[in-house]
Amino acid sequence: MDTLVICPKCGKSNRVPLGVARKSPICGNCKTDLPLHGAVQEVDFARLRRLVEASDRPVVVDFWASWCGPCRIFAPTFAKTAELASDRFVFAKLNTEESPEAAQAYGIRGIPTLIVFKDGREVDRQSGAIPETAFVQYLNRWA
């Protein structure tokens, strides 16, 4: 099982195996550390667009901010579900404080907001923190 990770330095796509106990992954092109934590990668606006275009699986993005209580409550659910469903989806988190242009471009009005991208385009979104079972059911519509 692997996931697609976009390098923050050179922008190249990297296939990274999941579940392998080793140091953090590095870019095959420029040797930069890749921002992958478990099955979830951190993205900015540019890397998100590249990821959505390059992925052969649906991409699930959690738009969040560090000051947001519901975002912090939902984070473990997102991470756990990503570990369980990484064979069917690519999971990413985008900090709206660090990438406000992404929040503006995608019309994010409240956080957390989940957006599912499939075949390079947005197919659904869900606002607010949701319980794990509801999140899994939500994702099953796009698998």
N, C-alpha and C positions, 0 to 999 in steps of 0.2 A: 504494500500500500504506500502511495506517495502523494505529495501535493505539489502544486505549482507555486513558486515563490519568486517575486520580482525583486531584483537586487536594488537596494537604495542608492548605490553609487553609479553603476553603469546601465541600469534599466533592463538587463538581460533576464530572460525567463530561466528558472532553474527547477528541475524536478528533484524533489527532496524526499527520501524515504522517511516514513513516519514509524514510530515505535522502535527505532534503533537506538540503543543506549550509546551515545557518543557525545562529543562536544557539539556546540552549536554549529549548524551548517554554514558553509562558506560558498560564495559564488564561484561557479566553475570558470567564469571569464576573468574576473578581476580579484578574486580571493578575499572579498569583503565579507564580514559576518552578515548572515541573512537574519532578518527580524522575525524569526519563527519561534514561538513559545508553545510547545506541545503541538497541536494541530492548527494553531491560530497564528496568523502573521499580522504584523502591524503594517499599515499602508498609509501613504499620503495620497493626495488627489491624482498626481501623475501615475503613481504605481497602481492605484485602483483602476484607472482607465486601462492601463496596459494589461493588468491581471484579467479584467473582464473580457477584453478582446482575445487574450491568449488561451483562456481556460477552456478545456473540453468538458468540464463539469459545471453545474450551476455554482455561482459564487455567492456566498451569504456574508453580508457585511453588517457589522454592528457599528453604527455611528454613535459615539459616546463622548463624554468629557469627564475629567477627573473630579470636578466639583459636584457631579450629578449623583445623588444618593441612589436612585433607581438603577443607574448605570452600574454602580459598584455592586449592588445586590444581584443584578442579572449576570455580571461577568463570570462567576463560577458556573452558572448554568450554560452559558455560551461555550465556555472552555470544555466542560464535560461532554456536552452534546457534540462538539467538534471532534473530540477524540473518538466518539462512538460512530459518527457519520462521515468521517473523512474519506471513506471509500466512495461516497456518492457526491460529496460537495467539497468545495474549497472555502475555507473560513478566513475572514479578515476583520480587523478592527481598525476604524478610522477615528482618530481623536479630532473632534470638530474645533477644539481650541487651537490645535496646531495646524489644521487645514481648513480654515473658515471658507475658503473658496469652494471646497468640495461640498460643504453644508449648503452654501448658496446655490451651487450648480444643481444639486439634487433636491432642492426645496425642503431641506430638513427644518421643520418647525418646532419639534420637540425631540428630546432624547430620553432614553435610548430609542433609536429607530433602526429596524432591521430592513435591509433591502436585499432581495434575491435577484441576481442577474443570470440570465440564461441566453446562450447564443448571442452574447454581446449586448444585450439590452435588458432593461429593468422589466421584470415580470410581476413583481409584487412587493409590497412593503407592509410593515407592521410597526406601530408605534407603541412604546411602553414596555416595561419589563413584564415578561410572561413566565409562568411556571414551566418546569422542564417538560412535563407531559404535553402541555399545549405547544411548546416550541417544537418538540419532535413531531407532533401531528401537523403543525404548520409546514415543516420541512418535507414531510411525506408527500405533500401535494406536488412538489417540484422534483422529486427523485427520478 
